[in-house]
Amino acid sequence: MKENSIRRAVRAGRAALGTGLKEFATRGVPRIIEASGFDYCMIDMEHGAFDLEFVLVTGEVLSGSPRPETLAVRLRRDTVRRGVPTAAL
């Protein structure tokens, strides 16, 4: 299992830096985030224009990174009501 980059930052005594996505649901965005060196990325599905497919693809891209990223997802209420399994995220 890859080490959590947020935990690694905290153990090293530095702040964990990340970014959030609310717009620009294009396939190139995960690569840009990966190259930027952030410790985490938060995808806002509640206020943003993202669907579950984009979140899953983004998670795949970031999890394959040599720099392990942490992905946090904020779900829309209707997604949660539909019973989407959180293990899929």
C-alpha positions as CSV (number, residue, x, y, z in Angstrom):
1,M,0.0,0.0,0.0
2,K,1.3,3.5,-0.9
3,E,2.0,5.9,2.0
4,N,-0.5,8.6,2.5
5,S,1.1,11.9,1.3
6,I,-0.7,14.0,3.9
7,R,0.6,11.7,6.8
8,R,4.1,11.9,5.3
9,A,4.0,15.7,5.2
10,V,2.7,16.0,8.8
11,R,5.4,13.5,10.1
12,A,8.0,15.6,8.3
13,G,6.8,18.7,10.1
14,R,5.5,20.4,7.0
15,A,2.1,21.5,5.9
16,A,0.2,19.3,3.5
17,L,-0.7,21.3,0.4
18,G,-3.5,20.5,-1.9
19,T,-6.0,21.8,-4.4
20,G,-9.7,21.6,-5.1
21,L,-11.6,21.1,-8.3
22,K,-15.0,22.6,-9.0
23,E,-14.8,23.1,-12.7
24,F,-12.8,22.0,-15.8
25,A,-13.9,18.3,-16.0
26,T,-11.4,17.4,-18.7
27,R,-9.1,14.4,-18.8
28,G,-6.0,16.5,-18.7
29,V,-6.7,18.0,-15.2
30,P,-5.5,15.0,-13.2
31,R,-2.2,15.1,-15.0
32,I,-1.8,18.8,-14.3
33,I,-2.5,18.1,-10.6
34,E,-0.1,15.2,-10.6
35,A,2.7,17.3,-12.1
36,S,2.1,20.2,-9.6
37,G,3.3,18.2,-6.6
38,F,0.2,18.6,-4.4
39,D,-0.3,16.3,-1.5
40,Y,-4.0,16.0,-2.1
41,C,-6.8,16.9,-4.4
42,M,-10.4,17.5,-3.4
43,I,-13.1,17.0,-6.0
44,D,-16.3,18.9,-5.3
45,M,-19.2,16.9,-6.7
46,E,-21.7,18.8,-4.6
47,H,-21.0,22.2,-6.1
48,G,-19.0,21.2,-9.2
49,A,-19.8,19.8,-12.6
50,F,-18.3,16.4,-12.0
51,D,-19.9,13.0,-12.5
52,L,-18.9,9.7,-10.9
53,E,-17.0,8.6,-14.0
54,F,-14.7,11.7,-13.9
55,V,-14.0,11.1,-10.2
56,L,-13.1,7.4,-10.8
57,V,-10.9,8.2,-13.7
58,T,-9.2,11.0,-11.8
59,G,-8.6,8.6,-8.8
60,E,-7.1,6.1,-11.2
61,V,-4.7,8.6,-12.7
62,L,-3.6,10.0,-9.3
63,S,-3.3,6.6,-7.6
64,G,-0.9,5.5,-10.4
65,S,1.3,8.5,-9.7
66,P,4.8,7.9,-8.4
67,R,4.0,10.6,-5.8
68,P,1.0,9.1,-3.9
69,E,-1.8,11.6,-3.9
70,T,-4.7,11.6,-1.6
71,L,-8.1,12.1,-3.2
72,A,-11.0,13.5,-1.3
73,V,-14.5,13.7,-2.9
74,R,-17.4,15.8,-1.8
75,L,-20.5,14.1,-3.0
76,R,-23.8,15.7,-4.1
77,R,-26.7,14.8,-1.8
78,D,-28.6,13.0,-4.6
79,T,-25.5,10.8,-5.3
80,V,-25.5,9.7,-1.7
81,R,-29.3,9.1,-1.7
82,R,-28.9,6.8,-4.7
83,G,-26.7,4.6,-2.6
84,V,-23.4,4.8,-4.5
85,P,-21.0,2.6,-2.6
86,T,-18.2,4.7,-1.1
87,A,-15.8,1.9,-1.7
88,A,-16.1,2.8,-5.4
89,L,-14.6,6.1,-4.6
